[in-house]
Amino acid sequence: MAILGQRFAERNVLYEKSRVLGMVTREVTLVQKMADSQRLRDWAAAESSPERKHQALIELEEYRRILRDSSYFFAHAASGNYYFNNEKGGHEIGQPRYTLDPANPKDAWFYLTLRDVKDTQLNVDTDRKTGLTKVWINAVVRGDNGDAVAVAGSGVDISDFIKAVVSSELPGVTNILMDRGGAIQGHPDVSMIDFASARKAAGKEAQQTVFELLDDPRGREALRRAMAALVDGKADVETLDLVVQGQRQLIGVAWFPQIQWFVLTMTSADGASANTRLLPAVIWLIAALVLALLAAMLILQKTVIRRVIRLDRAARDLSEGRHTEMAADPLDDELGRLGRTFGTMAERIASHTEDLERQVAERTEMLEQAAHTDFLTGVMNRRGMLQRLEAERHRLAHTGGFLAVMLVDVDHFKQINDTWGHALGDQALVAVARVLQNSVRDYDLVARWGGEEFMVALFGLTKFDQLRVVADKLLCAIRQNRLDCGETRLALTYSIGAVMAAPQADLDAIVQRADLALYQAKTEGRDRAVLDCLMLDEPACGQQQCCNEDKPCPVAIKGPSSDATPVRSLGAELSAQAGHVVGTRLVAAGGSGLLVQLATLGSDVLLQSC
């Protein structure tokens, strides 16, 4: 009989545990999801932002509609502002109900939750402002760095909680919910509940615990050992035979790791004996029901079950993304019609899924391209160029060859914007991008580096003279372009700073060396290229020059070819617009210069004819 009583206590506490989980787990899960909401985390990070606050309150209202208590609260760690709303309303949801105070003992639950709770905690307490007594579900909201930035949660009305969870459906059985310290969190008699347990435990105040119900000190110690074994996972259920308030009781205890509570069922020894005497009859009844079910299964096997299994298999395949042809059911009954309808639905889902995957792939490709493309010129942006440069450097390190980085800066671009407006400036940038793309090989790269500055990357070079040729070609190509600005057609020029380097060279060092070369080209008079090298051997460099990272060594300055006809420069035109004429330096291939003084304005303003 003792063994049967123990079995009864075990099954009873497992049954009560499943009942509690059925209600509490849903609410805890919803509150945890609410606390993990990105909108709430964003608001906690910037409480004063009206837009984040608006979005967070919308999110909180959506959760309120599906929570059992139709209520929520949200409290900020930084300000202590406490927001609350339930189905009764009665308060402007955009305003805090009150502000929590660390010096107020009634607000200690909030600061203890922030400090001690990892995810979620249940606490039975009365809100000091609203006067509502509930089983509060407190979930910690964590910022991107993992710090606790707020507490979000909901509550379950204490009477509703007792009715749905604590009250037992079996006669002679009493259910008690208690926390890890044994403080009573749920009891059919509300006066037995230990309210504000978290605050009391932190302040070492007296609490109403289940141990006070036990008459024998040895019984209290036995219960503590059983609770410790459950928390450590050594057992799923612990059963004890103890004396509670003068009556011998069979105790069953189970642990809820999800909410950090125990459920304890107490059954009087006489009640347990009465229940165990009914056990043989219950077993015979169950056996009869099983036999009846087996008979029904045999009857239905051919007409229903096989067809249901086939339909279930097709549904599982569909849910896992596999579209399989299902043989048509020839019978014209409910299952047959259901099978044919399911087949039609599966075909439509497969077609829709295929179309959706295609659209997602297209959108992803478009977004990827947009993230690496300059929207004005259509060439790569800085991010795209850096990614490609790194990849090409690693490739060249294995295949051989050198790379060259050319920084190209449009001459007098600020004056173009100031004199003719930004629309013409945009046309100039588009024209430069088009010239650069058309002047290099298909596998070389062109990018807008920033503002009026572009970058050209050349790969697989073997001689420094190849860089000279490309620089000549780029300088010549830009002079073929004209920009219309009223009665005047302007020819663009740009300055180039270029570095040819071994692929092992540091990318930042290459770009810095190219920037220095560009600066020299600008100071030398613009419309030219200054070429440099980095970590090249003497055969590749073609001369006795230093090619190290510490000392720049420009080896060539390129300007207009030696047969250039002196014509009016863009700089001269811009100065003429300001009311005076300046001289323009045109640099020949060998580096010699010709200073030309101009005094008249023609219909074309050109730097060079190539």
Secondary structure, DSSP 8 states (H G I E B T S, - for coil): -HHHHHHHHHHHHHHHHHHHHHHHHHHHHHHHHHHT-HHHHHHHH-TT-HHHHHHHHHHHHHHHTTSTTSEEEEEETTT-EEEEEETT--S-TTS-SEE--TT-GGGHHHHHHHHH-SSEEEEEEE-TTT--EEEEEEEEEE-TTS-EEEEEEEEEEHHHHIIIIIS-SSTTEEEEEEETT-BEEE-SSGGG--TTHHHHHHHT----BGGGGBS-HHHHHHHHHHHHHHHTTS-SEEEEEEEETTEEEEEEEEEETTTTEEEEEEEEHHHHHHHHHTHHHHHHHHHHHHHHHHHHHHHHIIIIIHHHHHHHHHHHHHHTT-----------SHHHHHHHHHHHHHHHHHHHHHHHHHHHHHHHHHHHHHHTB-TTTSSB-HHHHHHHHHHHHHHHHHH--EEEEEEEEETTHHHHHHHH-HHHHHHHHHHHHHHHHHHS-TTSEEEEEETTEEEEEEEEE--HHHHHHHHHHHHHHHTT-EEEETTEEEE--EEEEEEEE-TTS-HHHHHHHHHHHHHHHHHTTSSSEEEEEES--HHHH-SS----SSS----EEE-S-TT------HHHHHHHHTT----EEEE-TTS-EEEE------SEE-S---
